[in-house]
Amino acid sequence: MGSPAPHLLHEGSLILEHAATTSEAAAGAAAQAAVSPRGDLCAFLDPGNRQSVWVLPLLSVRAGTEHGTATSTTGASLTASMPQQMQRFNSNVVLDKRGTVGPEQFTCMAWSADESRLLLAGQTGALYLLDRSGEVLGIWLADEGGGRGLPWVKSAGSKVAGLVLMGIDRALVVSTEPALYVVPLAAHVHQLAAIKPIRLQGIHEDVKAVAFDHATGSLVIAGAGGPRSKCPGVTLSLWEYSNGQLAMRKAHGSCKTKGASKRPPTQVAHGAASWCLSFAPNKEAVALAAGPDGLVLLSLEDGALLDASDPQTQDDKSDDEDGGGRKGAMAAVSLRGLVKGAISVSWWQDAALAVTDGNGALGVARLPGFDNMLGLPGEGPAQFAPGSVVACKREGSEPGLLVIEPPQVAAAAGEGGGGGGEGGAGRGQHGWRLHFLAQRDPPQLLSSFLKASAWPSALKLAELYGMDPDEVHRARWLSQPISAASIRDCLGAMANHHWVAEEVAVGRSAPTEATQRELLRAGLQLTEDMCVRGAAAGAEQGHDDVRWWRRMRLVLLKHWERLDTLLAVHQGAYEPAAYEAFRDASLLDAAMSWAAFGDVGALGVLMHRHPMSLRPAWLQLLDALPETLHPRACSHLLPRADGQAPAFLPPLSIGPPPLAGSA
C-alpha cells in the first residue's frame, strides 16, 4: 500500500449569516477563496451576493491535541475565531459591521507574498488595497481619473477577471477584454490610464482564472475559446515575470484531455462561472479545474501538458479481475469521474490534489491514477453542497482542508451531506458555511472515531495500521448500556480475556436481571474454558495463571449467589445500584446494616441463605437490632428455650454423615 495516506477528519463548521434570495440560490455562483502564500490567512467572498469579504486567520482554525489525543473542535469554538471584520474605508462605499460593501460586488482577490496586503477587484473594475486587518490602504475607482477612467474598464463590458499582487507596489490586472495590465500601485489614478495593455486575443477569448507563484515568478492564465475560435475549449498560457518584465513562455489552444471532445459537457447541479488554478508545492506543475472540461495539469518546467492517468490502471484492473490485485475495502476508490467535472482544485501534497466537482463531491486524488486519499481505503468522496470549493491549509500546526459551502447547504443540511455541521437547525436561515477537515495520524484518528462512536471505521482503521482492536471493543462496551448484543459483539470479540473477566466481576451491572445473568453466564463460560485450557496445557500454562482463573471463577459464582439472595430479599425486584452495592460488600456488613435498620425480614433471608458465613456472628447480629423492636417481630431469629438453633440455622454436624440404613 506504500506510505500511509493522510487522513482528514471533519472538525467543525463556521456559519455566516447571509440568507440568499431565491434567485441567488437558483443561480448559485461558486464560492471563491484565496489562501495566503504562507497559509496563515484565507480570504473568501460571500457566494450569495459577493458583497462580503471575509479574512479568516487559519492559525486559529485548529483542533488542539493533548498527549496525542485529538479533541474535536465544535462549531461554537470555530465561531469564536470569527473572520476579521473589515472597517469603513470610504464615504460612498460603506461597510457595515458584517463587512458588507454597499453597492460594490467583488469579483476576485489576491494576496501579496508577505501576506501583508490583500487586493480586491469590484464589479465596476475598481481596485481596493487592504492590509491583513481589513484597513484600507488604497482605492482606485473606475469613474476617477479625469474622465479617462481605469484602462481595463474602457472597453464596453470589460471587467477584471484576475488579480496578482507581484509586490507591495505592483499588481497585475487581467481583464475579460482580454488583456494584461502591469499596474504600479504607487502611481496616481490619473497616471493609470496611460498603461499599455498586453493583448491576449489569439491566446484566450474568455479569461476564467489567473494564478501567480511568488517564488518562481510563474504566471498562468486559463481561459476558454469562443464557439468560432480556432482553439475551442480550454486555453492555457504560461508566463514568466522577472525584473519587472512579463514574457510568455508557452500557450496551449485546446487543452482537453484525450477523448474529452467526444464527451458531452457534465451536467452539474450548481452552475459555476469561475475556474480554479493551483500551483504544486514543489513548483513543478499547476492544476486547473475547468468545470465540465475537467482537470488539466501543466508542467512549469517546459509548459507541456501532463498526463495524470496511471499507465498501470488497466493492468491493475485486469489483475483484480484475476484475483491478483487489490480487492474489497482495501482497494482505493478512483476519482476519475470526479475530476472530469472539477470546479475547484488545491494541491495537498506534491502528488496529491484536493478536488471538488459541481455536485459537491470532495476527494483527494493521488497522482498518477486519481486514487482517493481522503478517508480510509475503500471510502468514496465526501459529500458537500453543490458548488462547494476547497482550499488546502498545508502550513502551521494543524494542516487540513477548508471547504466553503454556498447557500444551498441550508436546504440540504441534516440529509447526510456536508460531513457534519449543525444539521437541520435554522434551515433556510444560513448564508454559507466554512468547514475544516483536519489532518490526523492513525492514533489521533482512532481517538476521534471512538469519540464519535464510529465503530466500523475505528475497527477498519485498527486493522489497517495494526492497532489493538480491543481498544475499540472496550470503548464501545463502556459507551453503551449492557445488553445481550453488546456482550456478544464487544466482550465476545475481545482478545484480552483477563480484562473481560475482571469487567464481568467488578465492572458495571446490567440494567435488568436477565441481562445480568447473561453477563455472569458469559463470564462463567470464559473462566471454565480458560481453566480447562490451563489444565490441558499442564506445566506450560503456568500455575499462577491457572490459579487466577480458578479464583475468578469462584468470584463469579459468588456473584451469581449474591444475585439470587438479593432477589429473594426484594421479592424478585432487581435494582442495578443495589446489586452492585450488595455484590461488593461483605455478608456481615450487609447483615449488620439490615439489623441496625430493624429489617428482620431481609436479615432472616440473608441468614437462611448464608448460614455458615453468618452463624459465628449470630449473637452480634441480634445485639445490633433496635431495642424498640418488638420481640415477636424477631422471634424467628432468637434462640429457642430448648437450646436448639432456629430453623434457618442448620445444626452443626461433627464427622461424616450417618450411612444409609444405619440405626
Buried (B, 14 or more C-beta within 10 A) or exposed (E): EEEEBBBBBBBBBBBBEBBBEEEBBEEBBBBBBBBBBBBBBBBBBBBBBBBBBBBBBBBBBBBEBEEEBBBBBBBEBBEEBEBBBBEEBBEEBEBEEBBBBEEBBBBBBBBBBBBBBBBBBBBBBBBBBBBBEBEBBBBBBBEBBEEEBBBBBBEEEBBBBBBBBBBBEBBBBBBBBBBBBBBEBEBEBEEBBEBEBBEBEEBBBBBBBBBBBBEBBBBBBBBBBEEEBEBBBBBBBBBBBEEEEBEBEBBBBBBBBEEBEEEEEBEBEBBBEBBBBBBBBEBEBBBBBBBBBBBBBBBBEEBEBBEBBBEEBEEBEEBBEEEEBBEEEEBBBBBBBBBBBBBBBBBBBEBBBBBBBBBBBBBBBBBBBBBBBBBBBBBBBBBBBBBBBBBBBBBBEBBBBBBBBBBBBBBBBEEEBBBBBBEEEEBEEBBBBBBBBBBBBBBBBBBBBBBBEBBEBBBBBBBBEEBEBBBBBBBBBEEEEBBEEBBEBBBEBBEBBBBBBBBBBEBBBBBBBEBBBBBBBBBBEBBEEBBEBBEEEEEEBEEEBBEBBBEBBEBBBEBBEBBEBBBBBBEEEBBBEBBBBBBEEEBBEBBBBBBEEBBBEBBBBBBBBBBEBBBEBBEEBBEBBEEEEEEEEBEBBEEEEEEEBBEBBEEEEEEEEEEEEEE
